[in-house]
């Protein structure tokens, strides 16, 4: 196997974590909407936690993209 093929395969494997990011973002938003609909008085507390959760999950996606780009374009 050549170095270029190994680089492409490892970058593709690194991108598989984006499946988990997409799944967790969908779960986060569906739970967020459901919890605000059930208890509107807790909206302020739930909004803060939802935004923090979204930031953490999105950071995983950005780190994954960074690692995949480093794998692809490192000389």
Secondary structure as the mmCIF struct_conf table of DSSP 4:
data_model
#
loop_
_struct_conf.conf_type_id
_struct_conf.id
_struct_conf.beg_label_comp_id
_struct_conf.beg_label_asym_id
_struct_conf.beg_label_seq_id
_struct_conf.end_label_comp_id
_struct_conf.end_label_asym_id
_struct_conf.end_label_seq_id
HELX_RH_AL_P HELX_RH_AL_P1 UNK A 3 UNK A 15
TURN_TY1_P TURN_TY1_P1 UNK A 16 UNK A 16
HELX_RH_AL_P HELX_RH_AL_P2 UNK A 17 UNK A 38
HELX_RH_3T_P HELX_RH_3T_P1 UNK A 40 UNK A 42
HELX_RH_AL_P HELX_RH_AL_P3 UNK A 43 UNK A 73
#
